[in-house]
Amino acid sequence: MFVEFEFLLKEYYNSIKIMPTKVPKSLRVWFIIHFFADYIAAIPIFLFPNQILMLFGWKVIDPIAVRLVAAAFFAIGGASLI
C-alpha cells in the first residue's frame, strides 16, 4: 500500500511544473527595512523593558511578557531577512 502511495505521490510531483518566481527588488528592499525596524524596536524592549514602557506611560509592567513580545519582533524581523 505504501509503495502505491509513494508512486502516486512521485507521479503527482512530476506532473506539477513549479517555476521559480523572482522577487521584485522593491519587495526585497521593504523586507530589509522591515528587518531593521523590528530589530530597532526589539533590542531596547528586550534589554530594558521597564524603562522603555515607562517612557510610554505604562504603570504596571510584566517584564517577561514584554520580552516575549520583543522575541516575537526578533523572530518576525529575522524571517523578513531570509
N, C-alpha and C positions, 0 to 999 in steps of 0.2 A: 504494500500500500504506500509506504514512504517513497519507494522508487518511482511509482506512478506520479505522485505529487511533485517530486523533485523534477521529473521530466516535464510535467506541465508547467512548472514554475520557470524552468530554463527556456521552454518554448515561448512562454509569455514575455519574458525579458528580452529574448532575441527578436521578438516581433515589434517591440517598442523601440522607436528611434528617438532617443533623447539628444537633442542638440544642445551643446553648451551655449549659454547666453552670456553676452558681455554686459558687465555692469557699467552704466554710464559714468564718466569721470565726475560729473557733478554730484552723483549719489555717493561715490567714494569720498569726495570731499566732505559731504554732510555727515557721513559716518565717522570720519576723523574728528570733525567739530563736535559731534555728539560724545565721542570718547573723551575729549578734553573737558567738555562741560561737565560730564558725570564725575570725572576724577577731581576736577577743581571743587566740586560740591562735596564729594565723598571724603576726601582727605581731612579737611578740618572737622567735619562732623564725626568722623571716626576717631580722631585723636583728641578732640576737645568738645565732647557732646554738650556738657553743661554750659560752658562759656558761649558756644555758638547759639544754642537755643535761648539762652538768657538775652542775647542781643535782639532776638525776635519777640521778646516779651513773655516767654513761657515761664511759668512759676514752678510747676512740678514736672520733673524730667526723669524718665526712666532711661538711664544710660545704656542699658543692654538693648532695649528696643530701638533706640536711636542708632546704635552701632549696627544692628541688623538692617536698618534702612540704608546705612552707609555701605554695608556689604552688598546690598542689592544694587546700589549705584555702581560699585566696583564691578559687579558681575555684568550688568547691562552695558556699561561702558566698554568692558573688555570684549563682550560679544560684538559690539559695534566695530571694534578694531579688527577683528578677524573676519 
